[in-house]
Amino acid sequence: MKPYDFVVTGDKRTNNDILTADGLKEVATYADGISPWKAYLIPNVPVDANGDGKPDDLNADGKMDERDKVAAKPTDVVKNAHATGLFVQTWTFRSEPRRLASTYNGDPAAEYRAFLDIGVDGIFSDFADQAVAARNNATN
């Protein structure tokens, strides 16, 4: 099991099972929306450009954090959820550079825009003012 996976009471399915197209169809029978962790929508993945089997320290600071990862291709979770009539809210966005994949170049608005671009309906953020500003700028 990955961090933040949960097991549905009385069964052994995890988020990975629930967030499939079929799993979301089932969820739509009893819920109006879902709120998966943002990594299930746009994963941040490490880079191993030199092929040594170890993640690269992309910013060369000697520490490994989100800045040493890149945003991968978005998953189909939002598209599949919307196809079943579910809304999608995701969490938790933070604006500190160490919480942002290198893809976003230290710009939290770029991360918000990436998630808004894939169609999320809501975002939980510890920096609500920045989330609202990114949303407003994305719609202008």
C-alpha positions in Angstrom: 0.0 0.0 0.0 1.2 3.5 -0.8 1.1 6.4 1.8 -2.4 7.8 2.1 -4.1 4.7 0.6 -7.1 3.7 2.5 -9.0 0.5 2.7 -12.7 0.6 2.2 -14.4 -0.8 5.3 -15.2 -4.5 4.9 -13.1 -4.9 1.8 -9.5 -4.8 0.6 -9.7 -2.2 -2.2 -7.4 0.8 -2.0 -7.5 4.3 -3.7 -5.9 2.7 -6.7 -8.9 0.5 -7.1 -11.5 3.1 -6.3 -10.0 5.7 -8.7 -10.3 3.5 -11.8 -13.0 4.2 -14.3 -15.1 1.3 -12.9 -14.4 2.2 -9.3 -15.5 5.8 -10.0 -18.8 4.5 -11.6 -19.5 2.7 -8.3 -18.6 5.8 -6.2 -21.1 7.8 -8.3 -23.9 5.5 -7.1 -23.5 6.9 -3.5 -21.5 10.2 -3.7 -21.6 13.5 -5.6 -17.8 14.0 -5.6 -14.4 12.7 -4.7 -11.4 14.4 -3.0 -8.3 12.5 -3.9 -4.8 13.6 -2.9 -3.3 15.6 -5.7 -0.6 13.0 -6.4 -3.4 10.7 -7.7 -4.2 13.4 -10.4 -0.8 14.7 -11.4 2.0 12.6 -9.8 5.4 14.1 -9.1 8.1 11.6 -10.0 11.8 11.5 -9.4 14.3 11.8 -12.3 17.3 9.4 -12.8 18.9 11.0 -15.8 22.3 9.3 -15.3 20.7 5.8 -14.8 22.5 5.1 -11.5 19.2 3.9 -9.9 19.1 6.9 -7.5 16.9 10.0 -7.9 18.8 13.0 -9.1 19.2 16.1 -6.9 17.9 18.4 -9.5 18.5 21.6 -7.6 21.9 20.4 -6.2 21.1 21.4 -2.7 22.0 18.0 -1.1 18.5 17.3 0.0 15.7 15.4 -1.7 12.3 17.0 -1.8 9.6 17.9 -4.3 11.9 20.3 -6.1 13.9 17.2 -7.2 10.8 15.7 -8.9 9.0 16.6 -12.1 5.2 16.6 -12.7 4.2 13.5 -14.7 1.4 13.3 -17.2 -2.0 13.8 -15.6 -3.9 10.6 -14.8 -7.4 10.0 -16.1 -9.0 10.4 -12.7 -10.6 13.8 -13.3 -11.8 12.9 -16.8 -13.3 9.6 -15.6 -14.8 11.2 -12.5 -16.5 13.9 -14.6 -17.8 11.3 -17.0 -19.7 9.7 -14.1 -21.0 13.0 -12.9 -18.7 13.3 -9.9 -17.0 16.6 -9.0 -13.3 16.5 -8.0 -11.7 18.5 -5.3 -8.0 17.8 -4.4 -5.6 18.6 -1.6 -3.4 20.0 -0.1 -1.6 22.7 -2.0 1.3 24.6 -0.3 3.3 27.5 -1.7 6.8 26.8 -0.2 9.3 26.0 -3.0 10.3 22.7 -1.4 6.7 21.5 -1.8 6.6 22.3 -5.6 7.9 20.0 -8.3 10.7 21.5 -10.4 8.3 21.6 -13.3 6.7 24.7 -11.6 10.0 26.6 -11.2 9.1 27.6 -7.6 5.8 29.3 -8.8 2.8 28.0 -6.8 0.5 29.6 -9.4 1.9 27.3 -12.0 0.9 24.3 -10.0 -2.6 25.6 -9.4 -3.0 26.3 -13.1 -1.8 22.7 -14.0 -4.6 21.3 -11.8 -7.2 23.8 -13.0 -6.2 23.0 -16.6 -7.1 19.3 -16.0 -10.5 20.3 -14.8 -10.5 20.0 -11.0 -13.5 21.6 -9.5 -12.0 22.6 -6.2 -8.6 22.9 -4.4 -7.8 22.7 -0.7 -4.8 25.0 -0.1 -3.0 26.3 3.0 -2.5 29.5 1.0 -6.1 30.3 -0.1 -5.2 33.8 -1.3 -2.7 32.4 -3.8 -5.2 29.7 -4.9 -7.9 32.2 -5.5 -5.5 34.5 -7.4 -4.4 31.6 -9.6 -8.0 30.6 -10.3 -8.9 34.2 -11.2 -5.9 34.6 -13.5 -6.6 31.3 -15.1 -10.1 32.4 -16.1 -9.1 35.8 -17.4 
